Amino acid sequence: MTTIASRLQAVNARIEAAARAVGRQPSEVGLIAVSKTFPVALILEAHRAGQSAFGENYVQEGIEKIAALAGFPLQWSFVGPIQSNKTRLIAEHFDWVHSVSRLTIAERLARSRPPRRPPLQICIQVNVSGEASKSGVMPEEARALAQAVAVLPGLQVRGLMAVPEPTPDTGVQRARFRLLRDIRDDIVRQGLPMDTLSMGMSDDLESAIAEGATLVRVGRAIFGPR
Ligand SMILES: *Cc1c(COP(=O)(O)O)cnc(C)c1O
């Protein structure tokens, strides 16, 4: 087995164990392999080992990989910060965007989504770490933003995403993820359906799954150190 295949198997085993530990089905938790900075050859290796969802942080790098791998049935998520002058490229090439935190960005994505493509799948990124993080909408603004994005054409709001500050303290990890879940539950109670909580990375995926993650975004544990 290749290194990538065995690391992928180990990550899937972690997901399965974390889900079972809290009485969830492992199939409720999807894995996005975050391939930023890693070459196309390693993405293909992961694909041969069974992985089909990949995430990228940088627009130019991402669309080059999408073009190079156009013949393969892969699903591409954009998970990085979004500059307004890159919204057209993101809307044209990606399937999901996890990092929407401003209405103007969502409006630009909506305008640029080609009508022949299915709606762009959207997560609202929430800043669950307060001062320790700059990206994401503030928790108290998440519902209004999600509701405003939900009415835009060409987009489908699927849920919330967060990148909490790194900490080895699993109590803090879980508190951040629980906050994201609580915000999601509140938005759902107010009438906007959401089936996605995109949270958890190489170092904290167990805490995220314990708090309800439906998508984990894992880079280093699959591809190695960056
Ligand atoms: C890089 C990145 C990941 C993956 O992080 P790892 O620590 O490599 O698992 C997940 N989400 C986002 C938004 C990232 O930028």
The ligand as an SDF file (V2000), in Angstrom:
LIG
                    3D

 15 15  0  0  0  0  0  0  0  0999 V2000
   -5.3580   23.6340    5.6310 C   0  0  0  0  0  0  0  0  0  0  0  0
   -6.7790   23.5800    6.0050 C   0  0  0  0  0  0  0  0  0  0  0  0
   -7.3650   22.3870    6.4570 C   0  0  0  0  0  0  0  0  0  0  0  0
   -6.5800   21.1180    6.6980 C   0  0  0  0  0  0  0  0  0  0  0  0
   -5.7310   21.3310    7.7920 O   0  0  0  0  0  0  0  0  0  0  0  0
   -4.7560   20.1520    8.3280 P   0  0  0  0  0  0  0  0  0  0  0  0
   -4.3080   20.6980    9.6330 O   0  0  0  0  0  0  0  0  0  0  0  0
   -3.6810   20.0310    7.3220 O   0  0  0  0  0  0  0  0  0  0  0  0
   -5.5730   18.9330    8.4580 O   0  0  0  0  0  0  0  0  0  0  0  0
   -8.7230   22.3940    6.7290 C   0  0  0  0  0  0  0  0  0  0  0  0
   -9.4730   23.5100    6.5830 N   0  0  0  0  0  0  0  0  0  0  0  0
   -8.9490   24.6620    6.1460 C   0  0  0  0  0  0  0  0  0  0  0  0
   -9.8290   25.8520    6.0050 C   0  0  0  0  0  0  0  0  0  0  0  0
   -7.5860   24.7520    5.8760 C   0  0  0  0  0  0  0  0  0  0  0  0
   -7.0710   25.9130    5.4820 O   0  0  0  0  0  0  0  0  0  0  0  0
  1  2  1  0
  2  3  1  0
  2 14  2  0
  3  4  1  0
  3 10  2  0
  4  5  1  0
  5  6  1  0
  6  7  2  0
  6  8  1  0
  6  9  1  0
 10 11  1  0
 11 12  2  0
 12 13  1  0
 12 14  1  0
 14 15  1  0
M  END
$$$$
